[in-house]
Amino acid sequence: MPAIPSAAIGRLVTYLRILGQLEAAGIQQTSSGDLAREAQVSAFQVRKDLTRFGSFGKRGAGYTVATLRREIRAILGLTRAWNVALVGMGRLGQAIADYPNFDEYDFSIRAFFDVDERKVGSLISGIEVSHPRDMSRVVAEREIDIGFITVPQGSAQTAADDLVAAGVQGILNFAPTIVNVPPSVKVETVDFLAGLKRLAFYLKPQVEGEPVAEE
Ligand code: NAD
């Protein structure tokens, strides 16, 4: 199988969001040109991304929104709900737990873990907080696929090790550090501070002779 660049996966996620918005607005047909405009890429790029997975739509006739949406959901593995556990129920963990619309995105929060004994046993959104020592059992019982790491940076590797030992397949790491996992486990890191620092580079006054950012 040819390898798919991660940027192409990112674009598919963007097309899916746009298709969802079109469907919600009652629009039934779209084209690579429409998708390209909304996704801020070229129509050629849209067609290339989609034909990578087979031919969608008829030449010249564009795409049926509902069909393309279904196909992209299947490509992305969104034909089933993914069960999520949060590790670290501090400020960020609580905020994610409080986010109301996770189910809409096919992700279901099923378990919470924290080492703080004062939090263990408490209820958050109706789910009891467990201690990581019980992670293997809870992950198996609740069929957890994905773990979010929302612990301080210094505890992130321990949280990753616990999740891997418990059998999760994927980790969304919010801690500002790299975590090492076996090749069979996929890690995505979310770091809004890194985004802020990139923004600062774009916003700072230009210095004579320094390379400038690409348009
Ligand atoms: P916090 O101190 O409020 O909460 C951390 C929680 O993790 C605590 O409840 C603590 O008891 C628990 N914990 C510590 N070690 C643990 C372990 N091994 N297993 C399970 N639980 C453990 O921290 P916070 O403000 O919620 O931040 C959490 C993490 O998220 C930090 O690494 C922070 O840098 C990061 N963060 C990332 C983003 C982002 O955009 N990616 C944004 C905000 C915060």
Boltz pocket constraint, residues with backbone or C-beta under 6 A from the ligand:
constraints:
  - pocket:
      binder: B
      contacts: [[A, 87], [A, 88], [A, 89], [A, 90], [A, 91], [A, 92], [A, 93], [A, 113], [A, 114], [A, 115], [A, 116], [A, 132], [A, 149], [A, 150], [A, 151], [A, 152], [A, 153], [A, 155], [A, 158], [A, 159], [A, 173], [A, 174], [A, 175], [A, 176], [A, 190], [A, 191], [A, 192], [A, 193]]
      max_distance: 6.0
